Structure formats: structure tokens, C-alpha cells
Amino acid sequence: MARRRPQLFVVLLLLCAVEWQLSYIVYLGAHGYGRDASPKEHARATESHHDLLGSVLGSKEMARDSIFYSYTKNINGFAAHIEEEVADEIAKHPDVVTVLESKMLKLHTTRSWDFMDLERDGQVLPDSIWKHAKFGQDVIIANLDSGVWPESSSFTDDGMGEVPKRWKGSCQDAVKYGVPCNKKLIGAKYFNRDMLLNDPAVVGANWTRDTEGHGTHTLSTAAGRFVPRANLFGYASGTAKGGAPQARVAAYKVCWSGECAAADVLAGFEAAIHDGADVISVSFGQDAPLADIKSLFHEPVTLGSLHAAINGVSVVCSAGNSGPYDDTVVNGAPWVTTVAASTVDRDFPNVLTLGNSAQLKGMSLESTTLHSGRLFPLVDARHAGLPNCSQYAAAECGMGTLDPAKVRGKIVVCVRGGAVPRVTKGMAVLAAGGVGMILANDRLDGEDIVADPHVLPATMITYSEAVSLRNYMASTGSPVANISPSKTEVGVKNSPSVAGFSSRGPSGTLPFVLKPDIAAPGVDILAAFTEYVGPTELASDKRRSEYAILSGTSMACPHVSGVVGLLKAARPEWSPAAVRSAIMTTARTQDNTGGPMRDHDGTEANAFAYGAGNVHPNRAVDPGLVYDASADDYFTFLCSMGFTTGDMKRLTAGKFACPAKAPAMEDLNYPSIVVPSLRGTQTVTRRLKNVGRPAKYLASWRAPMGITMEVKPTVMEFSKIGEEKQFNVTVTSQKDKLGMGYVFGRLVWTDGTHYVRSPVVVNALA
């Protein structure tokens, strides 16, 4: 026994050492070969990765054991489970662009297409982009998300032709209940090696099947087939469809239990690009913006999307759900289209009737109702907690915080927010014997309310309504109320407005580029769902529905992905930048009353909330002019950021070198204009390319408040398609109006038929 103790001690030391290892991505830029490289070239790239890591570890065999992804198709690099000291050492190697620790990214979690004028009352309009694009026929949309529920009617292949021959993808699942392919769902792959190293318990099986619902919902929003009579418990009943119903789809499962490991995400990007996707939809991202410009390549979506753009693949990303605060937008690289969330003109209202006959308007998607002829006792959750529970904790209505003796048979008033999910609050009330729940906004949440599929009669009310409720409860010793059943209401005025949760600019990482780019429907969106879990995604929810109503920039993103798919079908010659430009310059900033789009609190929204405006697909198919950009434009932008010629040679496999004098970052040929640090006068340069008939365009503008603005030339005449012309915008600060922060204006080029709109945003410092 004495002899074995040292051996046991050594084993324990080794186990402890392993625990200090982390997943890192070693990014080497691009390969010298193209998308059609042979397996031998891919194998040589893998060997070079083993050699590189082996030179630091001291053993090629150890390198093979450590590397769990070798990116060999379009991204050059590898992911390895190594110690921090090894990562620091390999970062010094001259062939390495950057080394980033693999961290977790978070998921950003029918009527909408009618609201965007693709159809009206089920009829396709004459000028609908659906007709121009043949409903997205044979465009391929890839979705990096939580997988897919293949049995959904949204993914049937009835009447679809053969899969495009250019497609290289497949359905890889080999386990029981894996995802099969058909002519609609033409690809399904999973990536979990990084997740298995970091949190293996969340990986239930090696499959692409969606056990959460998020991936199925987003993929069907982008490109689901027409499915009549779709609804959630009777709400939002109608024909469900995606933006590009005739497009092919592929699911890449990189997210597990709501989290997406960075190395898995990068592997998903590489596969989607190599397989032949035209559009990649990404409804997840970091919790918070990157710290600074230097950390731009420390994030997998930025890296993967850059390689997609280089290969002509459009990438659409959600902006994040950290609004309404400024500087919260994520996925802000200029080569992606970043999407904010807006409302549609549909609500699910119900009425809270108080004992004094006052009626307060709320919202819900509950599947059960109260007896309409009774008023039920009301209790404030703050005063209904268990003896060992603080009022603060009880107010949030977490599981196990409420006292059944104080709650049974009553409607419970819970506060919105905190660490407890909204539908979980209702489950806690039901478990304690409550018959109904009121979710009351506080001052911070204001007037922004959303509908949730609660398990008991429930409603969410605004802050002003919550004040009225609490005043009533304080006025009587026996407060009572009833909650009416919810209904589906369309034609809601002041729509669209910006969702309160939608993340806002400016981008602290890249303030020279306006983000988000565009807003799209992201509130109460009906789309396909998994039948593995209930619509609340909670284990205790035994209800099942083929369709669910969800909210988030996750839902807004695939709306734009679908529109991008339509534009790819209608205008296959356009670059990803041209497609983004067409979407942005044709967006609208008015609501359905003709007034300016509003924010969640009723105030006028600005470009940091909605980018260029709310997406208007029918206009985007014929924008007149576009702000185009190539891979070289993005490389030059990186040079302007401070990347060296050496960095760019690695990034482009020696195909690009920085110019002797890099232009200002504000001069990237982008459809919006931002001058984040104006000192006196600055001139910004842009180029416009004609994609329509020959025409003469005239410039008009509204300068931001406190700014003098001049455009030269003011007239540009285009004689042929593809012709490109340059213009300058000069902005000058007015000395008596400094310190106002960011101010907003607009530039419009028009030939009388087309209106090419660009937001202009300036922050004058001197």
C-alpha cells in the first residue's frame, strides 16, 4: 500500500493539471487553396496544424491528442485543449494571426410577412419580391443554431425539384431518431466537440435534432414552406411560411441547451461555407460587445463571417437582446448584416378587471381561462412568501418561494424581471395553488409588454397599469380581480415600433460603422417548433405544439435571412454587400400611421435602435443604386484598424497587402455614414453603383442638429448597369452646439423613382 501512495499522488496531480486546460482557437488566416481543394490538401493542412502545435508542446503525438478541430476547408486554424501558457507561447509564432479562448455564446431568444407587404390577406401582391425571386427557388439557407425538428410540416419537400448539384452537404446523423434529409431539408450536421470538453452534460445525443425549439423556429422563419391553419393554442391562426418558402435549408447544430461553444461555431461556419450555402443565418452572439478593436478577432462569428464574405456568402446576425441600453449591440462586423427587432401590427390582448370595475389592458398567450362570472382574491407576492423568503425574492415568484397558505385560490401579482423566467413565475404560482398571475412591469420595463404561453390564466401589464393596480390594492382590504381570455388582434396602430429588448448602438467596438443595420419583426413571431419540449421549453411543461410564438432578435434575424435569400434568387450577380445595401437603402422609418417609428416607450426611435429602418423587401429588389464592397474593401478597413501587412498576408494567404496610407475607417463604402469623433470638419467618401436603368440622381439631405453638411457632387448620372461613381460628404460642427452627443440626419439620392436613403450619424467633440 505504501508503494502505491506516490502513484496515486501523481495521478491526482495529473488530473488537476488537466482541469487547468481550456479550449483555444489558433487562427492562421486563410489557406492558399480554394473551395475545391482535394482531400490530400486538406490532410496536409491538418498535418501542418499538428506540426505547429507539436513544435510548442514538444511532441506531434501530444498535438494530435490536443487538437479537436482542424479547420482545413476555407478557414485556416485549429481548436485545441491546451494550457494557457501553451496558448500564450503559440500566439508568438509568426504564422499565427491570433489565439482566442473558446467562450460560450448565447442564443438571442406568420403575420410578419403580411405586415411587410409580401402578401395581403393570403394573396401575393403584384409587386411582391416573392414573384421576382420565385419564392427563393434553389437558394440555400444555412442556419447555425440548436438544430431542426425534421418532422415539421414547414420542411416537407412536396413538389420540390432535385437538389442543386453544387450542394456538397449531407445529413450526418447516424443515431436512432437522427435527422433525415429530403429535397427541402438538404443538410443536417452537429458540432459538439468543444461543448463536450466544457459541459458534456448538456449534450444529450450526437444528433442534429432540435430539443429546444430555437433552431426550428428560426429556420422555418427564414425559409419554411406554406403551412395552413398553423397556430399556438388557437392564437395567431393562419398560414405559416418563411421568407423564402422555395429555398433549400440546412441545419448546423452548434448550440446545446442555449449555449454555443466558440470552436463548434467556427466549425459550423466552415462546413456551411464549404457545403455551398448562399446565406448563413446566426441568431446568437456574445453577452456583451467586444472590449475594443483589438479584440475583434477574438470572437468566432466575426472570423467565420469574414471567411463567408470572402467566399460570396451573405451572413445575417441578430443584434442581441440587451436593450434598451446604448452600446449593447453585438455581431457588429461590417461584413455581416446585423438585425434589430421590431413589432408587427398584431397583439394578444386580454383585460384585467378589478373589483372597483376598472379595466387594465394586458397581454398573454395562456392556454386556460378563469370563470368569467367570478372575481378572485388578489395577493401581492411580496406578502405571500414562505417564512424563510425575503419580500424581494418572493416578489419574483421563483419556484419554492410562495406560501401555499397565502396563495391558494388567488391571483398573484409578481414583478417582471429578475433571475426567474416569466413563464417559470406562472409555474411557481400554479404549484403553490394560485389560480392566476399578473406580471407587473416596474419603472425600468416601462410600457413594453410581451405575450408568453403561460400555464395558467395570466397577463402582463405596463408600469402605468401596474401603478393603477397597486393603488387599487392599497385602497381596500379585500382586493379582487378577473383576467379575461386573450384574443388575437391585428391592425394595431403605431406599428412597427422598436422592441425594448433589442440591443442598441453605437458600437463601442467599431463606432465607425452604424449597427444595427436594419430592423425586422421580432416580437410574438409564430413559426415551427420542436415537439421534444413544450412551448415554454421547461421540463415541467407537458404541452406540445408544432408551432410556437417567440420573441427576440433571434426571430428578427431569420426574417432578413429570408429576404437575403429572395434577393440572391432574384439578383444572383449581386455581392453580399450589394444585397445588404439594397435592404438598408430601401428601408422605411415610418409606422403604419405615417408618423416616425417609435421606441418601446413611445418616444421617437433613432438609427441606433433600428439602423437604416424597418425592412421593406419589395423595394429591395429594385434599389436603383447600391453601396458595393468587396473582400479587398474589408481588408483595407482592417488595415485602417491597425492590422499590419504581415497580418493581412496571413489572413489572405499572401493575396493582399495594406496600402501605403490606409484610408480613414469612416470611408468604408457602407450604406450608412457615422462620424463618431468630429473635430471641426471631416470629409467622408462613398461610392454608388448603378444596378438599374440609366438615370440621373440628385442628392438631398437633412443635416444632423448642430452640424453643417455638404454633398459633392449633388448630381450623378449613370449610363449603364455596373457603373460606379464617387461622392463626398463633408460635415462641420457648429461651435455653439457642441456636446450634444450623437445626432442624426439623412442623405437621399433619387432619380424620381428610386430613393436611396442613408442615415447620417455624427458626434461632434470640437
N, C-alpha and C positions, 0 to 999 in steps of 0.2 A: 504493500500500500504506500509505504514511504517513497518508493521509487516513482510511483505514478503521479504524485502530487505536483512535481515540477512540470510534467507533461500537461496536466490539467491547467496549470497556471499559464503555460504557453498558449494553450488553446483559447483560454479566456482572453488573453492579450490579443490574439489574432482576431477573435470575434469583435472585441472592442475596436480594433483598428478598422475592420470592415465597416462598422457603424459610422465612421467619420468620412466614408466615401460618399460622394454626391454625383449626380448626373451632370455632365457638362457637354456642350456642343462646341466642337472645334470647327470654326468656319474658315474655309480656304478659298472662297470666291467661286469661280466658275471653272468648268472643265474646258479643255481645248477642243474637244469633240462636240458634235451636235446631238440633237434628239434621236437621231437614227444610228447612234453608235452601236457597235456589236457587243455581245456579251463578254467577249475577250477584253475589250477596252474597259468595260465596267469592272471586270475582275482585276485588271491591272490597277485601276483606281483604288479598289479595296486593298490590294497589297501595298500600295503607296501609303495608305492610311495606317496600316499595320506597321510599316517601316517607320513612319513619323512618330507614332506614339511609342513604338519599341525603342527608338533612339533616346527617349526620355526615361522610360521605365527600365531600360537595360535588357529587355527581353522581348522578342517579337511574339513569343507564345503568350506572355502576360498581356501584351497589347490585344491579341486576338480574344482573350478571355474578358478583357475590359470593354471592348467596343461592342455595343449592341445595335447600332445603326451605322451603316456606311452609305453615305449619300453619293451615288455614283452616276445618276442619270442627267440631271441638269444643275443641281446644287453640288458643290464640291466641299466635302467635310465629313465629319463623323461625330457620333454621340458615344460617350464612354462613361463608365462608372469609375471614377478616379478620385484621388485625394486632392485637396485644394492646392497643396504645394506642387503637385504634378501639373495641375491646370495653369498655375502661375508660370511654371517653367516652360510649358509648351507654348504659352502666349508670346514668349520672346522669340520663337522660331521665325525666321524671315519669310517663310511660306504662309504664315498664319495671318489672316485678316483680323480675327477677333476670337476670343473664347468667352462663352456666356454660360452661366449656370442655368440649368434647366429648371424653370419655375412653373407653377401652376397658373393657367389662365382660367377665367370663369365664363360660363355661358351667360349671355346677356338676355336672361329671361325676365270674305266672300263678297260681302258688301263693298269691300275696299276697291275692287276693280270697277264696279258700277260707279262708285264715287269719283274714280279717276277717269271717267268717260270712255272706257273701253267698250262698255255696253250700257244699255238703259232698259230697265225692266226686262232683262233677259235677252234683249235684241242687240246684236253687234251693230254699232253705228257705222255709217258710210265711210267716215274718215278715220275709223279706228286703226291703230297700229297693228291690231291683230290681222287685218286684211292685208296690209302691206307686207307683213312678216310671215304670213301663212301660219299664224299661231306659234311661231318659233320652230317650225319644222326642221328636224335633224340638227339643230343646235344642241350641244352637250353641256349641261349644267352640273357641275360637281359641288357637293355640299360637304364641307368639313364640319362635323357635328357629333351627335350622340348615336348615329346610325339611322336605321329605317325600319318601319313595320311594313314588310312587303305585301302583306295581305290586304292593305288598304285599297279601296276602290280608286283612290287617286293615282295609283300606279299600275292600273291594268293596261294591257297593250292591245286591246281590241282595235283592229283596223289600222294598226301602225305597220309601216313597211320594214324592210330589212335594216339592221343596224348599220350605220355608216362604216365603210371599210377602213377608214382612217382610225377607228377606235381600237386601242390596244388593251383596254381594261378587261376586267373579268369579275366574277363573283367568287371569292376565295373561300367562303365558309365551308368547312368540311364536317362540322359537328351536327348533331341532330337539332332540328329547328333552325338551321342556318338560313341565310338569305339567298334565295334563288334569283337568277337573272331572268328577264324577259325582254321584249323589244322596247319597252318603256324604261324599265329599271335595268340599265345595261352594265352597271358596275357596283360592287359592294366589297369593301376591304376594311379591315380593322388594324389599328396600330396601338399597341399597349405595352411595349417593352419598357418604356420609361415609367409608365404608371405601375407596372408590376414590381419595379425596383423601389418605388417610393411609397405606394399604398396598394399592395396587392389585394387587400380585402374588397376593394370596390370593383374589381374585375370578376364578374360572375362567370363569364364563359368567353372563349375565344371565338367571337362571332360579331357580325355587323348588325345584328338585330337590335332595335331600339327598345330599351327597357325603361326609358324616361319620358319619351314623347317629344322632346325638344327637336330632335333631328327630323323626325317625321313631319312635324308641324312646319318647320322652316322649308324643307324640301318641297312639300306639297304647295306651300305658298308661292314658291318660285316657279314651279312647273307641273303642278298636279293636273290630272285630267278633269273634264267636266263630270261632276257627280251631283245629280238632282236629289232634292229632299235631304240635304245634309243639315245637321243641327246639333246642338248640345242641349239635351233635356227639353227640346222644343224651342229653344231660343235661337235667333238668327237663322231661321229655317230658309233654305233656298238652294241654289245650285252652287256648290263649292267648285272652285277652279283656281289654278295657278296663273301667274303672269304669262307663261309660255306653255300652254297646255300640250302642244305637239312636240316640245323639246324632249330629248332623251335626258335621263338623270343618272347620276352615280353617287353613291353614299360612301363617305370615308369616315369611319368611326374613330375619332381621335379624342373623344371626351367620354369620361366614365364618371357617373354619379355627380355630374355638374362641373367637373374639373377636367382640364385638358393639359397634359404634360407637354412641355415645350418641344422636346425631342420627338415625341409622337406627332405633334402638329407639323413640324418641319418634314417628317417622313410622309405625312399625308399630302402636303403641298407637292413634294417631289413626285409622288405617284400620280396625282391628278394632272400635273403638267405633262408628264411622260405618257400617260394613258390617252391624252388627246382632248382634254376638257377645253371648252371655249370660254367658260365662265366658272369662277370659283367663288362660292358664297361662304362667308365666315361670320357666324353670329356669336362670337365670343371674343374675349380680349383680356388685357390686364385689368386689375382692380383700379389702378391709378395710372395717370400719364407717366411716361418715362421722365427721369430726373432732368436730363439735359440732352443737347445734341450729341454729345459723346456716347450716350447710351443708346443711340438709335438702333444699332445693330445688336443690341442685347435682348432682342425680342423676336420670336420666331415668325410672327405674322409679317413683320417688316421684311425679314430676309426672304421668306417664301414668296411673298407677293412681288418682291423685286424681280426674282427669277421668273415668275409668271409673266410680268410685264415685258421682260426681255424677250420672252417666247411668244408674245402676242396674245396672252391670256388675260382677260379682264378679271380683277378681283374686287369684290364688293364686301364691305365690312360694317358691322354695327358700331355705333359711336360710343356705346356704353350707357349704363343706367344709373349714373351718379349725379344727375341733375336735381334741382335746377341751379347748381352751383357753377360758377365760372371755372375755366381751366380744368375741366374734368374729362374732356373728350379724349378717347384713346383710338388706336388704329389710325393714326394721323399722317402716315407717309403719303407723299404726293402722288405715288403711283397706284394708290387704291382709291376707290370711291367710298367715302365714309358717310353713313346714313343715320340721321336723327329720326325720332319717332313723332308722328303727329296723329291726331284723331281723325275719325271719319264721322259722317253725319248720322251715326246710329248709337243709341244708348239703350240701356236695360234698366229703366227707372222703376222704382216702387215708392210707396208712400208710408211714412211713419206717422200714425195718428196718435196724438197724445190725449190724455184724459181731459184736458181743457179744450178739446176739439181742434187744436192747432194741428196743421198738417205740414210735415217736413219732407222734402224730396230727398230720396236716397238712390242707391244703385246696388244691384246684386244679380247673381245667377243661381239662386238657391233652387234646390230640387224638391223641397217640401214647403208647405204653407201652414199658417196658423188659421184657426177657426175665425172666420170673418166677423162673427157676431159677438165676439168677446174682447174685452180689454184685459191684458195680462199685467201683473205687477212688474215694476221696473226696479232694478237694483244696480247701483254703481259698483263695478268690480273692485274699486279701491276699498270698498267697505264690505266685500264679500270674500276676502281671502281667508285661508286657513290660519290658525293662531301663530304659526311659526313663519308666516309670509308677510313681508312688508307691503304697505299700500302701493308702493311703486311697482313691485313685482306683480301683485295681484291685478293692477290696472292693465297690465299687458296680457293677462289671461293666458299664461303659459300652462301647459299640462301639469296637473297636480298642484296648482296654486289656489284654486277656488274651493270654498267650503260648500259641500252639497246642502247642508242645512240652511244656508243663506241664499242659495241659487235655485233650488228645486222649484220648478213650475214658473220661473220668472224669465223675463227678458233682461239680459245682462248688457250693460254698457261697458265696452272695452275701448282702450285707446289704440289708435292705429300706430304702427311702427314698433321700434324696439327690436329685440332679437328673436321675437316669435313671429313666424309667418302668419299672414292674415287668416288663411283657412284653418291653420292649427288652432288659432284662438277660438274659432267656432267649434272645433272638435273638443276643446277643453271645456267649453260651456256645456256642450251636449253631454260630455262624460260626467259632469257634475250635476246633471239633472235639469239644466236650463232648457227653456222651450224656444228661445230666440236670442239673437245677438245684434247689438248696434255697434258698429265700428265708427268711432268718433275721431275726426281729424283734430289735431292740435294746430296751434298758430303756424307752425312751420309747414305743415302739409297744406294749409290754406283751403282753397276751393277745389283742389284736384282730387277727384274720386274715381275709382275703377270698380268694375264688376268682377266678382270672384265666384266660382262654383261651390258655394258653401253647402255643408251637410245638414244644415238646419235653417229655418227661416231667419234671414239676416238682411241687414242693409248697411251701407257705408254712407256717412253724411259729411258735409263740408264743415269747416271750422265755424262759419257763421251759424249754420244749423245746429252745431254742437253747443254753441253758446246758448241758443234758444232752448235746447233740450235741458241743459243743466240749470238754467234759470227756472224752468218749469219744475224740475225735480226738487229744487230748493224751496219752491213755494208751497209744497204740500207734503204732508207726512205719508201719503199713500199714492205715489205716482204710478200711473198705469199707461199702457200703450198697446198698439197693434201694428204689425208690419204686413202690408198688403203684398200679394203676389207680384213678382216683377213681370214686365212685358217688354217686347221688342218695339222700339220707337225709331223711325227713320225720318230724315229731313231736319235733323237738329241744326239750329242756326249757329252762326259763328264757328263753322267747321270748314276747313281744318283749323285746329289750334295745336300748339306745341305741347307735348306731354311733359308733365312736371318731372318725371324721372329721367328724361332724355338728357344725356351729358352735353355740356356746352363748351364753346371756345371761350377765349382764344386758346390755341395750343401752346402750352408753355414749352413744349419740346421743340416745336417748329413754328414759331409765331409768324413766319414769313409766308405761310400757306394757310388760307382760311379753312378751318374744319369746324363742324361737319361740312360736307359738300352739298348735301341735299336732304330733304325730309320726305318721309313716306309713311303710310298708315302703319301704326304700331300699337294701337290701343284696341283691345277687345276684338282680336282677329280670329275668325273661325277657320280652322284648317285641320287636316288629318292628324291623327294621334295614335299612339300605341295603345294596344289593348292589354298590355302587360301590367299596367298600373291604372288607377283611376285618374280623373282629370285634375285632381289636386296633387298627384304624384306622391301621396302619402300612403304608407303601407296599410294604415287603418281604413282607407277609403276603398270600399269594396265595389263601388260603382264602376261601370265600364262604358266607354263611348268611343265610336270610331272617329269622332270629331271633337275638338276642344276649342275653347276660346281662351287665348293667351295674350298678354301684353308685354312689350319690351322693345328695345331697339333691335333685339333678335328677330322680332316679327317684321320690323320695318326693312331690315336689310334684304331679306329674300324678295320683297316687293320690287326693289330696284334690281336685284339679280335677274328677276324675270323680265323686267324691261330691257336690261342689257342683253339678255338672250334674244328678245324680239329684234333689237337693233342689229345684233350680229347676223340674224337671219335676213333682215331687210337690207342691210348695208354691210355685206361681208368684207368689203375692202377697207372699212374704217379701222383705225388703230384703237386700242383700249382708251387712249387719251381723247381721241375724237368722239368716241361713244360717251365718255364722261362729260365732255364739253357740251354735246348735244342735249344731254339730260339737264345739265346745270343752266345753260343759257336760255332754255325754254321753260324753266320752272315758273310757278306763279307764287306771288306773295300776298294774294287777296284770299279772303274766305268766301263762303257762299252768300254772304250779304253784300259783297263788293267792297267791304272795308279791309283794312290791313290785317294780316294774320295775327292772332293773339297768342300770348303766352298762357301758361296754365292758370295764372292768377288774374287773367283778364286784361293785363297791360299789353301794349303793343310789343310784339316779338321782334328780334333783330337777327342779323346774319349769324351771330354766334349761337343762336338757337336752331335756326333752320337752314343755314348755309345760303345757297342761292334761292331757296324757296321750296315749295312742295312740288313733287314730281308731277309732270303732265305728259304722259307717254305719247299721246297723239301728235303733239307738237315736235317731240324729239326726233321723229323720223324724217323731218324736213326742217332743219335748223337754219339753213342758209349758209352760215359760216361756222367754223369750229376753231377752237384753240387747240392745235395738234401738238404732240410732243412725242419724241422717240426715246429709245433707251439712252442715246447719247445726251439728250437733254437732261435726263435724270442723273447720268454720270457727271455731267458738268455741274449740276446742282450739288452733288456730293463733294466735288472739288471746292465749290464755294463754301461748303460747310467746314472745310479743313482737311478732307481726305487728300492724301498725297498721291503723286503719280505712281509710286510703288504700290500703294493700296489699290489704286484703280487697275493696275496691271494684274494683280492677283484676282481682283473682283471680276475682271472681264477676260481672263486668260490671255492677257497681253494685247487685247484688241483696242484699248483706249488709253490715252494719256491726257492728263489735265492740261488745259490751255495755259499759256504763259501768264495770262491775267484772267482769273476766273471772274465772271460777272457777279453782280450782287444777287443774293438769294431771292430778292423780290422780283428778279427778272425771269424766273422760271415761267415758261409760257403756260400759265394756268388760267382757267376761266374766271377766276376771281382775283382781286388785287388787294393786297394787305401791305401797309407800311407801318410796322409796329413801333418804330422809334424815329419819328420825323423830327429833324432838327433843321428848321429853316425851310429849305426847298429840296425836293428829291424828284428825279425823273425815273419812271418805270417803263420798261419796254415790253411790248406784246406783239404777237403775230397772229393774223387771222387767215384761215384757208377757206376758199370757196368750195362748197360741196353741193351747190345748187346751180341755178341758171345764171347766165351773165347778168350783172346788175350793178347799180351804183348805190353804195351805202353811205348814209350820213350819220354822224355821231351827235348824240345829245347826252347831257349828264346833269345830275344833281350832286353838287359837291357836299361832302360831309360838313356838318356845322363847325364853323370856325376855321375852315380850310378853303383856300382858293385852289381851283382845279382847272387845268387846261389840257386839251387833247390836240395833238398834231400828228398827221393832218386830220381835218374834220370830215373829209370826203375821201372814200376809197372806191375805185371802180374795178370790178373783176370781169374779165372777158371769157374765162374758161374754168372748168372744174379743175381743182387741184392748184390753182393759182394762189400764191401766198403773199401777203403784204404786211408790212410792219408799221406800227404807230407807237407814239409815246404819250404817256400820261404824266403831267407834272403837277405835284401837289405842294402847296406852300402854306405854312402855318401863319395864322394871324396872331400877332404878339399879344393882343388884349384878350385872347381866348385860349390860352394855354391851360394845361392841367385839367382838361375835361375828360380825360381818359379816351377810350376808343369811341370814335364817332363814325357814322355810317352814311354812305352815299351810293350812287348808282351810275353806271355807264351803259348806254344802249346804242347799238348800231342797227340801222334799219334801212331797208330798201322799199318800205311801204307795205310789204307783205310779211317779211320775216323781221322779228325783233330779237336781236342777240344781246341778252342782258347779262351784266356782270356786277356783282356787289363790289363796292369800294370801301375799304375799312382803313382808318388812319388813327394813329395815336401820336399826337403832337407833344413832344417833350421840350422843344425850344423853338 
